[in-house]
C-alpha cells in the first residue's frame, strides 16, 4: 500500500503481511510534516492483534527497538530497559504513518455504533523527539460509525478524525494527515516518470 500526506509532499510504501501468526506492517516513509524526515519501520502483532515488536529507524537519526511480552509489558531492546509507563498498552501508534491505526481497528472488532478506549504506545514524529527516542502512553478512542468508517479520537491531543478503511481495516483516508494512493495513482514499472 502507498499513502501520501495531505499536502502531497510525503510518500509511504507499506507492505502488509497477514497470516496465522498475526499481522506485520513494514514500511518506508519520507515526509515534511513538522520538519523533514525519513524512516523505516516494522511492527509485528500476534494473532490476537496485540503488538509484539516495534522497530523504527530514522534516516540520519535515532533508532527504536521494542518488544512486548504476553503480559503487555514493554521493553527497550536497545538499552535493555523495561518501560513500565507503557505496560498494558496493546497497540503502538507511529506518528509517521496511518498504518498502525489498523492494529486497534482489527483487534477491537467493534460493531457499528460501538466505541472503545485504548491506551497506545505513541511513537513521536522525529521533530517531536525530546531526549531519548521512546514512546509515551496515549489514550485514544475508536468508534465504528459504519462498516468502513471509524472515528479516531486522540484524547491526549484533543484531535478527532474519521478514518475510511478497506475490508481489512487498512486506512484509505485520514483527513488532514494522510490519503492512500490507489494503484493507478502510484507509479508502476509500466508507467515510469517522464
Residue frames as qw, qx, qy, qz and C-alpha x, y, z in Angstrom:
[[0.000, 0.890, 0.455, 0.000, 0.00, 0.00, 0.00],
 [0.408, 0.170, -0.021, 0.897, 1.05, 3.58, -0.51],
 [0.135, -0.867, -0.435, 0.202, -0.01, 6.76, 1.22],
 [0.348, 0.448, -0.009, 0.823, 0.78, 10.40, 0.68],
 [0.153, -0.375, -0.510, 0.759, 0.47, 13.18, 3.22],
 [0.238, 0.769, 0.518, -0.290, -2.34, 15.72, 2.94],
 [0.100, 0.826, -0.196, -0.519, -0.14, 18.18, 1.03],
 [0.879, 0.475, 0.036, 0.017, 1.13, 15.51, -1.36],
 [0.155, 0.844, -0.498, 0.125, 4.74, 16.15, -0.31],
 [0.376, -0.439, 0.798, -0.170, 5.36, 12.92, 1.58],
 [0.768, 0.191, -0.491, -0.365, 5.18, 9.30, 0.50],
 [0.501, -0.369, 0.737, -0.266, 4.96, 5.98, 2.27],
 [0.683, 0.173, -0.639, -0.310, 5.16, 2.43, 1.00],
 [0.512, -0.341, 0.646, -0.452, 3.91, -0.24, 3.41],
 [0.494, 0.097, -0.834, -0.228, 3.98, -3.99, 2.98],
 [0.655, -0.276, 0.356, -0.607, 1.23, -5.73, 4.97],
 [0.405, 0.150, -0.898, -0.078, 1.64, -9.41, 5.77],
 [0.666, -0.226, 0.303, -0.643, -1.30, -11.23, 7.34],
 [0.564, 0.134, -0.806, -0.115, -1.08, -14.92, 8.23],
 [0.733, -0.441, -0.511, -0.085, -1.98, -17.37, 11.02],
 [0.604, -0.197, -0.405, 0.657, 0.70, -15.92, 13.32],
 [0.133, -0.734, -0.303, 0.594, -0.54, -12.33, 13.06],
 [0.394, 0.888, 0.195, 0.132, 0.00, -9.12, 11.16],
 [0.579, -0.324, 0.126, 0.737, 3.23, -7.42, 10.13],
 [0.288, 0.947, 0.143, -0.009, 3.47, -3.86, 8.85],
 [0.635, -0.300, 0.234, 0.672, 6.77, -2.89, 7.25],
 [0.360, 0.875, 0.299, 0.122, 7.21, 0.46, 5.61],
 [0.484, -0.055, 0.071, 0.871, 9.42, 3.24, 4.39],
 [0.038, 0.902, 0.431, 0.000, 8.22, 6.81, 4.73],
 [0.387, 0.010, 0.016, 0.922, 9.56, 10.25, 3.81],
 [0.061, -0.826, -0.544, -0.136, 7.69, 13.38, 4.75],
 [0.255, 0.389, -0.100, 0.880, 7.74, 17.03, 5.64],
 [0.481, -0.737, -0.348, -0.322, 5.07, 17.30, 8.36],
 [0.547, -0.832, 0.096, 0.010, 6.64, 19.28, 11.23],
 [0.203, -0.729, 0.612, 0.231, 10.06, 19.07, 9.57],
 [0.680, 0.426, -0.539, -0.257, 11.65, 16.78, 7.00],
 [0.566, -0.385, 0.704, -0.192, 12.09, 13.14, 7.93],
 [0.696, 0.269, -0.598, -0.293, 12.64, 9.68, 6.54],
 [0.477, -0.368, 0.710, -0.363, 12.21, 6.40, 8.37],
 [0.546, 0.055, -0.799, -0.248, 11.90, 2.64, 8.04],
 [0.512, -0.291, 0.524, -0.616, 9.56, 0.82, 10.41],
 [0.504, -0.033, -0.840, -0.201, 8.43, -2.71, 11.16],
 [0.501, -0.241, 0.452, -0.697, 5.59, -3.59, 13.52],
 [0.399, -0.020, -0.902, -0.165, 4.59, -7.14, 14.35],
 [0.589, -0.230, 0.304, -0.713, 1.29, -8.04, 16.05],
 [0.203, -0.077, 0.973, -0.075, 0.27, -11.52, 17.18],
 [0.116, -0.314, -0.848, -0.412, -2.82, -13.45, 16.01],
 [0.176, -0.687, -0.645, 0.286, -4.88, -11.66, 18.68],
 [0.215, 0.849, 0.223, 0.428, -3.87, -8.28, 17.26],
 [0.506, -0.840, 0.026, 0.193, -1.60, -7.30, 20.17],
 [0.366, 0.837, -0.382, 0.138, 1.65, -5.51, 19.31],
 [0.935, -0.288, 0.024, 0.205, 4.69, -7.70, 20.00],
 [0.640, -0.198, 0.206, 0.713, 7.60, -5.91, 18.31],
 [0.247, 0.956, 0.147, -0.062, 8.28, -2.38, 17.07],
 [0.633, -0.186, 0.235, 0.714, 11.32, -1.22, 15.11],
 [0.286, 0.943, 0.169, 0.007, 11.81, 2.32, 13.80],
 [0.630, -0.206, 0.182, 0.727, 15.00, 3.65, 12.22],
 [0.198, 0.935, 0.146, -0.257, 15.02, 7.35, 11.37],
 [0.713, 0.523, 0.042, 0.465, 17.22, 8.41, 8.47],
 [0.338, 0.527, -0.273, 0.730, 20.26, 10.12, 9.96],
 [0.401, -0.553, 0.242, -0.689, 18.73, 9.87, 13.41],
 [0.409, -0.326, 0.744, -0.416, 17.72, 7.62, 16.26],
 [0.503, 0.017, -0.816, -0.286, 16.62, 4.02, 16.23],
 [0.595, -0.256, 0.409, -0.643, 13.98, 2.26, 18.30],
 [0.525, 0.055, -0.833, -0.166, 13.57, -1.44, 19.01],
 [0.491, -0.263, 0.462, -0.690, 10.82, -2.50, 21.42],
 [0.364, -0.089, -0.916, -0.142, 9.46, -5.87, 22.44],
 [0.564, -0.277, 0.183, -0.756, 6.18, -6.58, 24.21],
 [0.023, 0.100, -0.987, 0.126, 5.55, -9.76, 26.20],
 [0.272, -0.405, -0.835, -0.253, 2.31, -11.73, 26.76],
 [0.277, -0.630, -0.575, 0.443, 1.51, -9.55, 29.79],
 [0.227, 0.882, 0.237, 0.338, 1.74, -6.35, 27.69],
 [0.498, -0.761, 0.125, 0.397, 4.99, -5.33, 29.40],
 [0.569, 0.808, -0.066, 0.134, 7.20, -3.24, 27.10],
 [0.716, -0.475, 0.230, 0.457, 11.00, -3.40, 26.87],
 [0.303, 0.889, -0.291, -0.184, 13.55, -1.22, 25.09],
 [0.974, 0.059, 0.090, 0.201, 15.75, -3.85, 23.42],
 [0.513, 0.681, -0.204, 0.481, 18.48, -1.34, 22.53],
 [0.114, -0.674, 0.435, -0.586, 19.02, -0.04, 26.06],
 [0.490, -0.059, -0.850, 0.187, 17.99, -3.28, 27.77],
 [0.097, 0.005, 0.508, -0.856, 15.45, -1.44, 29.93],
 [0.026, 0.551, 0.834, -0.036, 11.85, -2.10, 30.89],
 [0.068, -0.230, -0.170, -0.956, 9.35, 0.65, 30.01],
 [0.039, -0.365, -0.852, 0.372, 6.75, 0.45, 32.82],
 [0.249, 0.383, 0.126, -0.880, 4.92, 3.60, 31.65],
 [0.463, 0.229, -0.550, -0.656, 3.79, 1.59, 28.61],
 [0.042, 0.033, 0.987, -0.148, 2.72, -1.55, 30.47],
 [0.369, 0.480, 0.674, -0.424, -0.80, -2.51, 29.45],
 [0.381, 0.598, -0.239, -0.663, -0.61, -0.84, 26.03],
 [0.768, 0.168, 0.618, 0.031, -1.77, -3.39, 23.45],
 [0.605, 0.711, 0.273, 0.230, -1.16, -1.19, 20.41],
 [0.437, -0.326, 0.143, 0.826, 1.55, 1.05, 19.02],
 [0.343, 0.886, 0.305, -0.055, 0.77, 4.31, 17.21],
 [0.568, -0.089, 0.239, 0.782, 3.56, 5.55, 14.93],
 [0.110, 0.762, 0.198, -0.607, 3.08, 9.26, 14.27],
 [0.018, -0.463, 0.556, 0.690, 4.65, 8.97, 10.82],
 [0.182, 0.001, -0.863, -0.471, 2.07, 6.55, 9.37],
 [0.668, -0.114, 0.061, -0.733, -1.64, 5.73, 9.28],
 [0.625, 0.125, -0.756, -0.150, -0.83, 2.01, 9.03],
 [0.197, 0.038, -0.839, 0.506, -0.77, 1.48, 12.80],
 [0.513, -0.013, 0.222, -0.829, -4.39, 2.63, 13.19],
 [0.703, 0.087, -0.602, -0.368, -5.14, -0.73, 11.59],
 [0.301, 0.122, -0.873, 0.364, -3.98, -2.53, 14.75],
 [0.233, 0.142, 0.655, -0.705, -6.74, -1.42, 17.18],
 [0.606, 0.226, -0.168, -0.744, -9.35, -1.32, 14.40],
 [0.655, 0.144, -0.711, -0.213, -8.74, -5.01, 13.64],
 [0.244, 0.068, -0.852, 0.459, -8.14, -6.05, 17.26],
 [0.301, 0.054, 0.455, -0.836, -11.25, -4.40, 18.73],
 [0.076, -0.237, -0.904, -0.348, -13.70, -5.93, 16.21],
 [0.215, 0.296, 0.441, -0.820, -16.37, -3.38, 17.16],
 [0.252, 0.575, 0.757, 0.182, -19.88, -3.47, 15.77],
 [0.084, 0.507, 0.253, 0.820, -21.33, -0.34, 14.12],
 [0.421, -0.758, -0.172, -0.468, -22.19, 2.16, 16.86],
 [0.820, -0.497, -0.146, 0.244, -19.76, 0.71, 19.43],
 [0.248, 0.834, -0.351, 0.347, -16.70, 2.50, 20.75],
 [0.874, -0.357, -0.172, 0.280, -13.73, 1.56, 22.93],
 [0.066, -0.940, 0.329, -0.066, -10.89, 3.41, 24.60],
 [0.926, 0.074, -0.138, 0.343, -7.35, 2.13, 24.27],
 [0.301, -0.873, 0.300, 0.239, -4.01, 3.24, 25.59],
 [0.849, 0.477, -0.026, 0.228, -1.43, 3.07, 22.83],
 [0.607, -0.461, 0.186, 0.620, 2.33, 3.47, 22.89],
 [0.416, 0.900, 0.121, -0.039, 2.71, 6.62, 20.78],
 [0.688, -0.123, 0.238, 0.675, 5.99, 6.92, 18.87],
 [0.084, 0.840, 0.105, -0.526, 6.56, 10.61, 18.05],
 [0.624, 0.763, 0.015, 0.167, 7.49, 12.22, 14.77],
 [0.733, 0.095, -0.161, 0.654, 11.25, 12.80, 14.51],
 [0.099, 0.563, -0.048, 0.819, 10.68, 16.54, 15.06],
 [0.613, -0.646, -0.090, -0.446, 8.85, 15.78, 18.33],
 [0.851, -0.120, -0.397, 0.321, 11.72, 13.82, 19.89],
 [0.164, -0.831, 0.321, -0.425, 13.00, 15.34, 23.10],
 [0.498, -0.516, 0.671, -0.189, 15.67, 13.32, 24.86],
 [0.322, -0.123, 0.928, 0.142, 15.56, 9.56, 24.32],
 [0.473, 0.098, -0.522, -0.703, 13.63, 8.26, 21.31],
 [0.003, 0.140, 0.958, -0.252, 10.93, 6.41, 23.24],
 [0.271, -0.508, -0.605, -0.549, 7.15, 6.16, 23.01],
 [0.158, -0.068, 0.527, -0.832, 4.77, 7.63, 25.54],
 [0.137, 0.417, 0.890, -0.120, 1.32, 6.39, 26.56],
 [0.213, 0.042, -0.210, -0.953, -1.55, 7.99, 24.64],
 [0.378, 0.351, 0.763, -0.390, -5.22, 7.47, 25.41],
 [0.201, 0.115, -0.565, -0.792, -7.34, 7.04, 22.29],
 [0.570, 0.282, 0.614, -0.468, -10.91, 6.18, 21.42],
 [0.069, 0.066, -0.780, -0.619, -12.14, 4.31, 18.36],
 [0.537, 0.344, 0.491, -0.594, -15.80, 4.37, 17.33],
 [0.245, 0.123, 0.830, 0.486, -17.17, 2.34, 14.45],
 [0.327, 0.358, 0.089, -0.870, -19.52, 4.65, 12.54],
 [0.824, 0.361, -0.102, -0.425, -20.28, 2.36, 9.56],
 [0.981, 0.032, 0.125, 0.144, -18.78, -0.83, 8.14],
 [0.734, 0.307, 0.045, 0.605, -15.93, 1.16, 6.58],
 [0.073, 0.730, -0.092, 0.673, -15.76, 4.36, 8.64],
 [0.663, -0.425, -0.469, 0.400, -14.19, 4.73, 12.08],
 [0.089, -0.932, 0.067, -0.345, -13.82, 7.79, 14.28],
 [0.711, -0.003, -0.387, 0.587, -10.42, 8.18, 15.90],
 [0.274, -0.928, -0.018, -0.251, -10.19, 10.42, 18.95],
 [0.612, 0.229, -0.443, 0.614, -6.68, 11.22, 20.13],
 [0.476, -0.805, -0.354, -0.028, -7.58, 12.09, 23.71],
 [0.632, -0.366, -0.046, 0.681, -4.05, 13.25, 24.54],
 [0.254, -0.029, 0.277, 0.926, -4.18, 15.92, 21.80],
 [0.354, 0.566, 0.436, -0.603, -7.95, 16.57, 21.64],
 [0.183, 0.375, -0.610, -0.674, -7.83, 15.50, 17.98],
 [0.678, 0.278, 0.615, -0.292, -10.60, 13.78, 16.02],
 [0.249, 0.396, -0.614, -0.635, -10.60, 12.28, 12.52],
 [0.853, 0.200, 0.324, -0.357, -12.98, 9.98, 10.67],
 [0.167, -0.459, 0.803, 0.342, -10.95, 7.21, 9.06],
 [0.841, 0.331, -0.119, -0.411, -12.20, 5.46, 5.93],
 [0.398, -0.416, 0.815, 0.068, -10.93, 1.87, 5.84],
 [0.525, 0.226, -0.677, -0.465, -11.00, -1.06, 3.43],
 [0.868, -0.212, -0.325, -0.309, -12.34, -4.57, 4.12],
 [0.762, 0.009, -0.499, 0.413, -9.18, -5.47, 6.07],
 [0.458, -0.829, -0.229, 0.224, -9.35, -2.38, 8.29],
 [0.577, -0.064, 0.144, 0.802, -6.47, -0.67, 6.49],
 [0.037, 0.730, 0.212, -0.649, -6.76, 3.11, 6.34],
 [0.504, 0.560, 0.477, 0.453, -7.81, 4.58, 2.99],
 [0.108, 0.703, 0.084, 0.698, -8.19, 8.19, 4.09],
 [0.503, -0.500, -0.440, 0.551, -7.08, 10.02, 7.24],
 [0.157, 0.901, 0.256, 0.311, -8.38, 13.59, 6.77],
 [0.164, -0.968, 0.188, -0.036, -5.83, 16.37, 7.26],
 [0.487, -0.633, 0.583, 0.150, -2.92, 13.92, 7.51],
 [0.262, -0.249, 0.867, 0.343, -2.88, 11.00, 5.03],
 [0.752, 0.397, 0.027, -0.526, -4.54, 9.67, 1.87],
 [0.680, -0.111, 0.695, 0.204, -4.00, 6.20, 0.45],
 [0.245, 0.491, -0.510, -0.662, -2.93, 6.16, -3.18],
 [0.887, 0.276, 0.267, -0.257, -4.94, 3.96, -5.48],
 [0.751, -0.079, 0.493, 0.433, -2.80, 1.73, -7.70],
 [0.508, 0.671, 0.340, 0.418, -3.47, 3.98, -10.69],
 [0.124, -0.988, 0.052, -0.073, -2.20, 6.98, -8.66],
 [0.609, -0.615, 0.435, 0.247, 1.10, 5.29, -7.87],
 [0.338, 0.670, -0.579, -0.319, 3.97, 4.89, -10.30],
 [0.931, -0.031, 0.361, -0.042, 4.44, 1.41, -11.74],
 [0.504, -0.288, 0.613, 0.536, 7.13, -0.20, -13.86],
 [0.412, 0.493, 0.665, 0.380, 4.77, 0.10, -16.84],
 [0.056, 0.926, 0.278, 0.250, 4.29, 3.81, -16.20],
 [0.638, -0.182, -0.171, 0.729, 7.74, 5.33, -15.45],
 [0.069, -0.821, -0.177, 0.538, 8.14, 9.03, -14.66],
 [0.575, 0.785, 0.144, 0.177, 8.59, 11.35, -17.65]]
